[in-house]
Amino acid sequence: PGDGDGGETEPPPSGEGSGESARVTYGDPTAVSLEVLRRDATGVDLELLTGGFYATPAPDGSMRLEIPGFEVQGEPGTPAIPVERTFLEAVAGRQVRITSIVPSDVLSFPWSRPALAEAPELLVGRDGTVRAVHRRVRPAWVARRPYPAEAARVVTTAFQGETKKALLELAPLRWNASTGQLLLTRRLRVRVAFAGREKGEVPLGGGRGRVDLPRHGTRG
């Protein structure tokens, strides 16, 4: 899949409120849907539609990005890009791979950089109260490629009881620091394939299975 370093000109944004912290709306951030187009024993075809996003100017000139229902999962110091995360039922005993990423209807926004993800920490007050805060850190990513590096990836797989599930991350928003563009893929199609033997798993049919735990001898 390509990096999507081009795209159409963005539509005019609409503002909310006034002042430095006024949130700006690009497109329709509420128009988000994730649909399973096809599913069989070999894999799943997904389509994510993302109509827009919110951007709030920060004091340092960066922009805090939001999409309703999305999460910001970046490591501290990386661009705080909201992503969609979803669990898929997978096939036990088979590897889970992204085999196709097809972005379309891509818009580019040539403006200020996204805000960086901050480092969480606990702050203890003089009275002993503890509260969660976030601390700014230095940039911690290489800006040669768009971030996130891929528009879709398998984060991990795990068993919930006897059902194997895969955590999938989809990134319709990506920041290209080399061109100074934020890219919005309004239609993202992804093929998730179940192929190749996954060591350490015992299939019981379909998505059912279990982890093959090593057996230890018992002492008499």
ZIURQUI-V711369 format. One line per field, one symbol per residue. ss: DSSP state (h for helix, s for strand, l for the rest). phi: phi as a letter, one per 20 degrees, with the letter a starting at -180 (. if undefined). burial: + if it has 16 or more other C-alpha atoms within 10 Angstrom, else -. A space follows every 50 residues. Layout:
BEGIN
ss = ???
phi = ???
burial = ???
END
This chain:
BEGIN
ss = lllllllssllllsssllllllssssssssssssssssssllssssssss ssssssslllllssssllllssllllllsllssssssssllllsssssss sssssssssllllslsllsssssslllllsssssslllllllllllslll lsssssssssllssssssssllssssllllssssssssssssssssslll sssssllsssslllllllll
phi = .eemecrffffffcecnbnfefedddmcfeecbcceebbbfercddcddc erbdcdfdgenecedbcgnedddffgnegeefcecbedfddfndfdcedb ccebleddcebgfffefeefbdddefenfdceccdfcfgcbeeecgcffc fbbefacaddmddecdedddcfdbddffdmceddefccdcddddbnfefn cdfdomefrbfeffedfdee
burial = --+++-+---------------+++++-+--+----------++++++++ +++++++----++++++----+++-++++++++++---++++++++++-- +-+--++++---++++++--------------------------++++-+ ++++--+++---+++++++++++++++---++++++++++++++------ +++---+++++---------
END
